[in-house]
Amino acid sequence: MKKILFILFILISVCQLKAQLLSVSPINPVTDDSVCIIYDAREGNRGIVNFNGQVYIHCGLITTQSSNGNDWKNVATKWAMDDTLARMHRIDSNRYWIGFSIRNFFKVLPTQKVLKLAMLFRNINGSIVGRSSSNNDIFYDINLLTPGNYVSHTLSSEGLNIKGSNGDLTLKQYTSDIVKVSFTPTGVLSTDTSILLNTTSTSPFASVVENTNYLVLKTNSGSTLKIQKNPLRISYLDENASPKFSERTGIYYQFGKWGVSFDVTGSEAFYGTGSRAIDLNLRGKSFSTYNQANYGYSFGAQTLNINIPFVVSSNLYGVFFNNFSAGVFNIANTDSTILQYSCDTLPLSYFIMGGNSIESIVTKYTSLTGKQPLPPRWALGYIQSKYGYQNETEAKSIVSQLQNANFPLDALVLDLYWFGSASKMGNLDWDKTKWSNPTKMMSDFKQTGVKTILITEPYFTTQSATYANANTANYFAKNGSNQSYVMNDFWAGSASLLDIYKPSAQNWMWQFYKARIDEGVEGWWSDLGEPEKHPDDMLHVNGKARLVHNLYSFYWAELLKRKYDSIYPSKRLFNLIRSGFAGSQRYGAIPWSGDIQRSWDGLKAQVPLMLNSGMSGLAYMHSDAGGFTGGGQNEELYVRWLQFAAFSPIMRAHGEGVPTEPIFYSSNAQNIVRTFINLRYSLLPYTYTLAYENSRYGKPLARAMSYYEPQNKLCNSLSDQYYWGENILVAPVLQAGISSRSIYLPAGEWYDYFNKTWVDGAQTITRNCSLNDIPVYIRGGSIIPTQNPKSSTDFMNTDTLSFTYYYSEKLASFAGLTIGKTRVYDDNGYDSKPAMGLIDIGSTGNSSVTNKLDITLNTDSGNAYFSKPKKLIEIKVVRIYKQFKNVALKNVSGQKLSNLKRVYSLTDYLSTDSSFYYDANAILMVHFNWNPKAALLLSINDDTTSSPTGFETIPDFAIENLYPNPATDKVSIDLNMIQKSDCKIEIYDLQGNKIQSCEYALNIGFQTIELQLPSQIYTGIYLVKISTNNTSYLKKILVE
């Protein structure tokens, strides 16, 4: 008892400094220990906070015999009564303690292996209960074998090895300030799990300093690892000595399983971990990391097809848990102050990485596990899919109808009907009774810019044409009798699973891929690869199913990438794949979010799922646009989903049971969807550059609001809006029937793309939302590259390129963000090692202060990619400070090359390739030819001393439009009045007879005049003369 009271005294002293749900001493108890537990009612669910009566503990054990994580054994206390054994002792108004010997209190048998203490706290009748913050039972791990206390250490070029009382703690420095921490208990063999890594190169630490209580380890970037000696615990501090994170228990081993826990601080938020249909901020959640299919899921599904054991903190550090076996994240769920990761079987190590932004952390993670190769450019166009097109005639008809309705289209996806039916899964060749000439069909498609994508699955039904040969060759996973494992309850029919880990099975499977590629297939859809059905007693060449389960699609993706690199080295792989693991991105995996429910909750789930996947290295996560299954045809939902998909990494409509093609919706819906598909194509230079930046730096294409503001608590919880790249903010409509929604705009100034208005940032606004659009905002100061949309990306190139500069003087800076300049990447769109070019454009000067604006254009001019002598460049400046009188082209030294001619109508502007013009919305439009081999400066100013020779007198006005033409009873005339002037409009017949005359006094600016035609005017052609004192124009009009 004296020992427990002494421990209690120490615990109370510590707990004064740090509020936590449970405080247990010793921190890492074993079954034969006596423990003291302090419960703080202010934490967790606060069920008995400020309660004045007697508080009781209700407790039991979780053992290796428990059927699940909530299956209590050895319950030692009674419920809803005055159990004297369970009485807690009050410390103050909200803290209570109890002490006991674990073995004696729970009557633990010598053969029992105890994993956790399980407990609740209650009043006498159980009507009020203290639980975890997620309102679940409270657990505390015991019997954890940790490194123990410090014994000695050795520093070498390989890293720092610390000998502890229970084994070796090893720290190694990888590139980019990444440190690996591993623990090898005495008597436990180390296992190589480096398969997940793209690099294994290490570098020596800068230094290590030892004092009485700590080892202080310096990385090459200046960050610090502070290692407490007794017990061994690691804390990480950045280069400014600010603490980032600290271990709670460190790595531990427990009856064949592994884990690690860290402290969680303040309002710290967490992101990443792969695809989950839950809120963006993962704090307070607990979920497994075992890949699984979830048919018809919606918002709330915590574990899906791709799990990544990597977490990013708003405190600007990331942790990658280097283990591919089944695991569990507990992110401040049981205890709001602890993040825990535990996993099966294999030794666990972790990599810690810090940075000054979330972007820098994600870049380091993708350096460690590999960068995504650049996909073919066509992958960023519109892809049409369905379950499924059943024959060649239907496929041709769909492509023709979409093209005739003017929908851009880059690929058509063929589901399982291409090889017959589900019962023939594994055939891997065309069903020629339905697809008579697929090679010609695909060739014809490609001539119009449409690529063909085929589905493949790793399951082979016993009825498939390939089953017998594959079975004889031992290509399938085995049962305990070393026979092919046949799953008689598989949904497509009795089937076996390809042993993807076996090289001979890979080579056999590849021959079918190669045959189809040579026929003209451009991309692949790798389905069911979690694997969807994977019994625990199934055996693979490299281990039991549960052990290697998470690696299945990882190996599958690696197979395709390796073979493409070897056999088709100039061709980029497109692999639409449903599952994967850490590092899959380096093999070109294009993941989608699985079989999502066709519902508003299904749509709602896609935004945080996409964003957390992006921060896990999976930059191309997207969804079946329109929803895959369940629910009937819902036009509003379809439109809203396609609008969102236009700003997703991949835009692919897919589903079953209802039409997935826009042509089968109302004309209004078609017009809206067409507008958004065209907008996606217009933004192709912007999006393709995002893809390049991902391949180079690991940046996701879609970025959470917290990506640039990790310390902003509001951003941490925003799961319904995001950045598309750096400079476009998207707030999709995720609810039925709403006419407005709230949007948080970060600091700075924002341009509403559809409403054409400017809004100040650093506030939450409400914006109206008709079905025609969604809120899309452009960051003030940004420069957005665009192109005119075409019917396919095959017909788009950057010989003509447009930049829109959203001029603003209210700029805000965030870590990892550049404003006022942009980069455009370009290549041929398909070569895996292409000649490539980068165009940089940026603005200098503040027009309201310097009375000028300079815009620079530059390239990596030595690059042979820019061998063409010229590009047609257009630059638009939105809301320029004033109508400047002069626009000149200069070299980077400021030497003038030429002045551009000002024109006064859009017609005149479009009829030249070198001029400038101000439109009705005060947008400055400039276009000119440019040789990319020479940097260029576009100078916009009021210098009129060097106007071009022969520059005409400024006209009083210009005609923008005359409509309708033909006309019946009236005609509208749009005028751009450059000078204030009296204007006369006269109508003459072809014999010169004046039919009508009107006069108007017009001010400067854009004016529309509605002219009522004479009631007795005859059908025929007439001349409309519009004149002022200095300017006169004639236009023809047909009257019907």
KOLKOLTOR-911223 format. One record per residue (C-alpha): residue in one letter; x, y, z. Coordinates in pm, whole numbers, plus 50000, padded with zeros to 5 digits. Example, Ala and Ser with C-alpha at 12.3 -4.5 7.8 and 13.67 -1.06 7.14 Angstrom:
<sites>
A512304955050780/S513674989450714/
</sites>
This chain:
<sites>
M500005000050000/K502865023950079/K504285017249734/I500945025549566/L500615057549771/F504105067949669/I503265060949304/L500045080549346/F501995110549475/I504275109649171/L501335105248934/I499405134649081/S502475156649044/V502855147048678/C499135149948604/Q499115185748729/L501215193548424/K499385173248162/A495635166048148/Q494855131248019/L492025106548054/L494095079648230/S497405081648406/V498855047748493/S501955039148690/P504105021848606/I503635034848250/N504265000748096/P502894975948351/V503024938248317/T500584912948456/D502534908348782/D502704945748857/S500704965949104/V499284996348929/C497875029949027/I495265044548790/I494135080848792/Y490965088848598/D490255125048495/A486505130048438/R487185162248246/E488595141647960/G486935115247741/N483155118347707/R482955138948032/G480105116448142/I480675122048512/V482385155748509/N481715175748829/F479865146048983/N479665148049364/G478875111949454/Q480875080049479/V482605069649156/Y483285032949073/I485535015848822/H484124987648613/C486994967748464/G488134936248292/L490804924448052/I491344920447680/T493394889047627/T494644868447336/Q491484847647384/S489184877747326/S487164873447007/N487514910646928/G488814942747075/N485704947447291/D485424911947427/W486124916347799/K487544887347996/N488124883348374/V485644910748469/A486604919048827/T483834942848932/K480044943048952/W477714966848770/A475074990248914/M475704983949281/D477914995149565/D480864972549485/T483424981049751/L486194965549543/A485434990549264/R485305022549472/M487535050549346/H489305074849579/R488655111549516/I491675134049456/D489725165849373/S486425175149210/N487125155848889/R490025131948950/Y489905097649112/W492395069849179/I492475032949248/G495345008349298/F495544970549269/S497694940849171/I496694930948819/R497104893548861/N495304892249193/F492564917449112/F491544899948788/K492514864548896/V494734860348590/L495734824348518/P499384816348442/T498424806348087/Q496554838348008/K498164865447796/V496764899647882/L496784926647615/K494804955047773/L493054966948083/A489434975047990/M487424999148202/L484525023148246/F483725046948530/R480215050248673/N478005062048952/I476395036949189/N473555026148959/G475365030448627/S473025057948506/I475995080348425/V479155065848275/G482605079448193/R483905066047863/S486435075647598/S486075107047386/S484345085647120/N481975072247389/N483535037747381/D485185015847644/I488515027747777/F491575005747724/Y495155006347847/D497844984047697/I499964962847927/N502724937047883/L504474958847629/L508094950347568/T509754983947498/P513454992247455/G513634997247832/N516405017647991/Y519595030447833/V522695008547854/S525085022047590/H525225036847240/T527345036146925/L527395062646651/S528625052346306/S528145062045943/E525185038045942/G523365056446221/L522925055846598/N522505022546775/I521345023847138/K521494992547347/G518564991747586/S517764967947867/N515264949647642/G516954951947302/D518424975647043/L516945009346945/T518335020746608/L518065054646437/K519105060246075/Q519015092045869/Y517595089745520/T517585117445262/S515555149245308/D515705149745688/I513905116545735/V514855095146034/K514025058346070/V513455044746419/S513435007146478/F513474984146780/T514794948646785/P513914931047112/T516464906847250/G515864872747095/V513504885346819/L514714883646459/S514584914946247/T512584913145921/D513244933545609/T510184954545514/S512064977845279/I509854966744988/L507674997045060/L510595021045018/N511875037344703/T515245044344861/T517395027145120/S520315051445110/T521285066945442/S523655094245554/P525525099845881/F524005121846149/A525635155446206/S526425148646573/V525355132546897/V525865147547242/E525395127847563/N524485141747901/T523185125948222/N519565121248115/Y519545124547735/L521235118247405/V520865147947170/L521085137846804/K521405164046529/T520255157746172/N521935173545872/S519055198345834/G519445211146190/S516485193446350/T517015174746677/L516075141146819/K516175142347196/I516405107247340/Q515485102647703/K517565075247862/N515355060848133/P513095048447994/L514215052647633/R511865077547465/I512345099147154/S511215134947100/Y511585154046774/L512405191346760/D512635212646448/E515595234246348/N514275261846577/A514245237546872/S510425238046877/P509015204146983/K507095185846713/F506255152246864/S507285128047135/E506855090947195/R504465079647466/T505655043547483/G507885042147179/I507915010246972/Y506744979647162/Y506354942347114/Q503434923647267/F502894886347226/G503934885846860/K502364919246766/W503874953746740/G502884989446810/V504005024546893/S502325054347058/F502915091847058/D501655121647249/V498885142647094/T498895179447185/G496325207347203/S494145210246895/E496515189946677/A494815176646363/F495765145946160/Y495465137245791/G496455110245546/T496205072245608/G494715065045263/S491065063945156/R488395068345423/A484835081145385/I484985102245700/D485805137845801/L489085152645684/N490545156246034/L491135120746159/R491575130246523/G489225110746747/K488965081646501/S490045045346524/F490205022946216/S492054993646065/T494614994245785/Y493474961845622/N492394967945262/Q488774958645208/A486014963644954/N482864980045084/Y480054976644832/G477625005844823/Y479335024945105/S478635061245186/F479865087345433/G481025071045755/A482855040745610/Q486165041445796/T488155014245620/L488115010645244/N490194997544956/I493505015445009/N495115019545350/I498365038345393/P500175037445731/F501255073845701/V499865102545903/V500475140045872/S500075163346169/S499055199846170/N502075203946399/L504105198746082/Y505525164046110/G504685131445940/V505105095546053/F505305065845818/F504835032145988/N506955008145788/N504844976745810/F502484961245554/S500644936945780/A497134944145910/G497174973246152/V495004996646356/F495205034546396/N493875048846721/I494175086446674/A493215101847008/N490145079747012/T490465060047335/D492575087347491/S492525122347344/T496235126347425/I497565095147249/L498075084346888/Q498715047146864/Y499505024546571/S499544986846619/C499994958846367/D500224921446318/T503224899146301/L506034918646136/P508544940246324/L507514976746318/S509735006046241/Y508685041746174/F510035071345982/I509715106146128/M509915136445900/G509375173145973/G509005204145760/N507815240045745/S504605230745561/I502395200945492/E503655202645134/S507275197645242/I506265167545453/V504315151245170/T507285157644940/K509555139445185/Y507145110445220/T506935105944843/S510725108344821/L510845079245064/T508155057344901/G508415070044545/K506965096744318/Q504065090344082/P505115088643715/L503405113643490/P500265097643343/P499415101442975/R497885135442912/W494645119942785/A494025106343137/L493175142043239/G490385144542983/Y486855130943013/I486565092943047/Q483255075242991/S482565042443169/K479635020143263/Y478854985843400/G478844978343118/Y478884981642738/Q477884947142624/N479004946442262/E480854964741988/T477704980241845/E476764996142177/A480305009142239/K480465025241894/S477015040441939/I477915056342274/V481115071842137/S479275085041831/Q476405099642034/L478715117142278/Q480785132141998/N477715142841799/A476405160342111/N479735179242134/F481005163042452/P484805161242460/L485865125042508/D489275109142563/A488575073342664/L485925046442683/V486115019742952/L484914984542879/D483764964143179/L483744926243200/Y481484921042895/W484494925242670/F485504889542757/G481954875942790/S480344877043134/A481124874843506/S480984836943495/K483864837543243/M486074860043457/G489664851543372/N489194846742997/L491374877242923/D490514876642553/W487734891842346/D484354875142317/K484294875641937/T480564868141930/K479974903142066/W483134921341956/S483694910441598/N486604933241515/P487914950041831/T491234959741673/K489514980541405/M487044994441658/M489885006741880/S491785020641582/D488705039541466/F488155053041816/K491745064841835/Q491455083741508/T488855105441681/G490975109141996/V489245081942202/K491345055742381/T490125021342496/I490525008842854/L489824972542950/I488984957743288/T491014928643427/E490564909743754/P492864885743944/Y490094859943998/F489664831043755/T486394812343757/T486534775143706/Q484414780943392/S486954804243233/A488974793242931/T492284798843111/Y491514781343439/A492674745943357/N496094756443227/A496704780643514/N495664754643767/T497994728443617/A500864753543619/N500254761843989/Y499594798743926/F496844801244190/A497074806544566/K496884774044762/N494924757845043/G496444737745328/S496644706945105/N498774725444848/Q495894725744600/S494494756244426/Y492204773944671/V488724773844519/M486214798844661/N482844783544587/D480964813744724/F482684839944506/W480064862844348/A481084855343988/G481094817944044/S483554792744189/A486984808344142/S490644808544239/L492924838344298/L496104844044099/D499184841944321/I500444875844211/Y503554871844427/K504804842744214/P507034854343923/S505874826443693/A502224836343752/Q503074872543675/N504744863443348/W501824841543247/M499324869343321/W501434894643131/Q501164876042800/F497454884642791/Y498144921242865/K500734922842589/A498414907242333/R495714932842404/I498184962042404/D499434951442063/E495814951641944/G495414987842051/V494374988542419/E495635021042575/G494835016342943/W493914991443212/W491334988643486/S492654966143765/D489624956543972/L488964935844288/G492584937344399/E492194942644775/P491794912544717/E488014915044751/K487714879144880/H490854866645055/P490284839545320/D492804839445605/D493694802945545/M494694809445185/L498424805145123/H500654824844886/V504194817644784/N505404844445027/G503094838145324/K499584835345458/A496834856645309/R496424879545610/L500144886945623/V500574897145257/H497004908945189/N497804946145173/L500564940244918/Y498414923344653/S497634953644435/F501074967944516/Y502614937644340/W500024939244063/A500834975843991/E504554968244004/L504114940343747/L502444963243496/K504914991843546/R507954969043518/K506664952643201/Y505724985743039/D509174999843121/S510814969142969/I508654962042663/Y507004995642591/P509635019942725/S508255050042537/K504655044542650/R503095057942969/L501045033843174/F497435041143264/N496395017443544/L493025024743702/I493295004044020/R490964999244316/S493494989944582/G497114994544679/F499425003444964/A502205027345055/G504465031844752/S501875020744493/Q502065055444344/R505575049444214/Y504165022143990/G501675045743827/A498585035544025/I495525056643939/P493185048244230/W489475053244259/S487325052344570/G485515019644510/D481865010444477/I480335041944621/Q476625045344690/R474705067244446/S473495092044707/W474245126244849/D476075109745140/G478115090844885/L479055123344711/K479795140545043/A482335113645129/Q484425119544817/V485955153144909/P487745143245234/L488545109045087/M490275125344788/L492125150545006/N493455125845264/S494495102144986/G496405130644824/M498305136445147/S499085099045149/G500865099944813/L497775089744611/A497375121444406/Y494945106844150/M492255094444388/H488835100644235/S485355085744231/D482835069644002/A481245102543898/G477485100143939/G477815072644200/F478195035444134/T475215017544286/G471885021144467/G469235047344414/G467535056244088/Q468395081343822/N468775114943995/E469565143543761/E470485168844027/L472875144444195/Y474395134943859/V475005171343764/R476485180344101/W478795149844093/L480015157843740/Q480655194143843/F482795181544129/A484515156243900/A485605184243668/F487895195243951/S489035160244048/P492305143843942/I490435120643703/M487015128543551/R485345095143486/A481615088143486/H480765052543593/G477965032843752/E475415005643714/G471645004343692/V471145039643555/P472645058843261/T476135072243325/E476385091743000/P475285128342996/I473405123242668/F470685104342856/Y469805134043078/S467755165043004/S469035191442765/N469585214643062/A471665188643242/Q473605181842924/N474385218642878/I475655221643235/V477785190143219/R479145200242877/T480135234143018/F482085217943301/I483775192343077/N484815220642845/L486065240143144/R488195210343245/Y489675209142894/S490255246842899/L492245242443220/L494345213943079/P497635233943082/Y497015242143449/T496035206443540/Y498825190243338/T501295212443520/L499835200243850/A500445164743727/Y504045173843647/E504545189343992/N503165157744147/S505615136243951/R508495159144049/Y507645169544405/G504815147244522/K502305175744550/P498685164244537/L496495179344267/A493585185244508/R494695200844837/A492935205045169/M492335240245298/S494705231645584/Y497425223345330/Y498535259845333/E497145269145677/P497835239345908/Q497515260246224/N494125274346124/K491565255046333/L488785263946091/C490685248645799/N491425216945996/S487765207245991/L486785218345639/S485765186645457/D483615202145183/Q485925225944995/Y489485224444870/Y492195239344651/W492645227344296/G496355233344275/E497575265044443/N495265290844299/I491755277044243/L489365271544532/V486475247544473/A483385244044693/P481195216944536/V477515214544620/L477065182644824/Q473435184944935/A470165181444752/G468035211444669/I470125238444831/S470235273344684/S473295285844875/R476235273345076/S478895287845306/I482515290545192/Y485655299845381/L487905322845180/P491495325345309/A493295358445343/G493795378645027/E491295386244754/W489295361244548/Y487615362744207/D484325344344169/Y484875326143839/F481205322943743/N479805354943896/K482755376043775/T483005394744106/W485785400844358/V485465391244725/D487765398945018/G489205368745196/A489815360045562/Q486085354445607/T483315329245565/I480725339745309/T477435326345179/R477095322644805/N474025314744599/C474265282344402/S472015275644107/L472235241843938/N474245258443661/D477405262943863/I479325256244182/P481435281244375/V484845283744210/Y487235311444316/I490555322644172/R493195335644411/G493915372544356/G497385377444209/S497455343544038/I498095336243671/I496065307543523/P497075291243192/T494265279242962/Q493595267042609/N490575265242384/P488905231542447/K488905204942177/S487025172442127/S490005153242271/T493275161742441/D494955145942137/F494085177141945/M495335201942204/N498855216042215/T500565246542357/D501445263142026/T498655286742131/L498505294242500/S496465318542705/F497235332543050/T494705350643265/Y496245372943531/Y493795379943814/Y495355412443918/S495145421244285/E497105442544529/K495675424444834/L498055395144847/A498495370345133/S501455347145179/F501405311345307/A504175285745341/G504665266545017/L502615291444813/T503795313644527/I501655342744409/G502085364544102/K503875338543894/T503165304643747/R504795276743554/V503405257243261/Y504735222743181/D504415207442839/D505535176442650/N504065153742383/G501655138542634/Y502455101642594/D506205094242597/S507475080742929/K510755099542884/P509685129142674/A511385160342558/M509745185942783/G509495223042831/L508695246943111/I507325281843060/D507535305943353/I505355336843364/G505305362643640/S504325398343710/T506375426343862/G505435461043967/N502365475344136/S500315493843878/S498595517844117/V501975528744260/T504355526643964/N501715534043699/K502835503843500/L502675466143498/D505385442643371/I504845406043287/T507795383343209/L507865351642998/N510775327643020/T511665291542945/D514465267142998/S515655281342668/G518425256142607/N515835228742579/A515435214342231/Y511715211042303/F511355247842214/S512695243441863/K509535257741703/P510145294141606/K507045308541769/K504045304341995/L500925325441990/I500555338942341/E497505356242483/I497555373842818/K494405386642984/V494555409543285/V491355409043490/R490495441943662/I493595460943560/Y494075493143756/K493455515743455/Q493285515243076/F496955519642995/K497725535042661/N500775514942560/V501775478242555/A505325470442445/L507425439042404/K510945441342547/N513835418142609/V514855410442967/S517345439142960/G514495463342902/Q515335470142536/K512145476042338/L511425451642059/S508055464641941/N504875482442042/L501565464842007/K498695481441829/R495595489742027/V492305479341871/Y488825488641979/S486615459241896/L486785422241962/T486395415841591/D489515436141514/Y491375419341799/L490565384541674/S491525393541319/T495135400941421/D497765380841604/S499535410441763/S497435437241936/F495755446942262/Y492175454742352/Y490005463542658/D486685445242671/A483385454742835/N484515441743174/A487735462243172/I489775430943099/L492975438742910/M493515413542629/V496955411342467/H498215386642211/F501475383542020/N503895358341871/W506805347442087/N509975328042025/P510335307342345/K514105306142306/A514285342342419/A512895356042742/L510385383742698/L509035412642903/L505545426142836/S505485462442951/I502055478043010/N502295515743070/D501255550542964/D504365557842757/T502985573842437/T506305588342317/S507145557342119/S503845547741961/P504245525841654/T504675543641324/G501365550541152/F499315545041469/E495845556841374/T493815583441553/I491885569241844/P488325563241720/D485265575441905/F483815540441925/A483985504541800/I481145480641714/E481245449241925/N478115432041795/L474925437141593/Y472155411941653/P469945394041577/N470945391441216/P468635382941040/A466255405941230/T462465410041225/D461185439741425/K464225452641615/V468015450941629/S470515454941918/I473865471841869/D476715468042122/L479125497542109/N482415503042285/M482465540942335/I486085551842364/Q485175588742365/K482075606342493/S480185615842177/D476865621441998/C476075591441782/K473785588641477/I472355555741353/E470905554841004/I469385526640795/Y469615526840411/D468305503140151/L470615490939876/Q469465519339647/G470765545039897/N467375555640030/K467385564740399/I464795543840579/Q465395554640941/S467555578441146/C468095581441525/E470485601341744/Y471965593142087/A474245610342338/L476585583242463/N479085582742748/I482385563942760/G482035526642811/F480105497442667/Q476595506442554/T473765485942405/I471255503942181/E467975486842095/L466705500441762/Q463065494541673/L462765489041298/P460055507341101/S456795487941090/Q456595491040707/I460115478640636/Y460275451740367/T462185419040366/G465685423740228/I469255435340291/Y469895469740444/L472925490140547/V473245503040902/K475465533840931/I476735542841275/S478655575341294/T480075602941513/N482025633641412/N485285613741383/T484255577641323/S481875559341093/Y481045522741030/L478715504540791/K477155470640871/K474835448740664/I471645434940810/L469045410940673/V465435418340759/E462985389240735/
</sites>
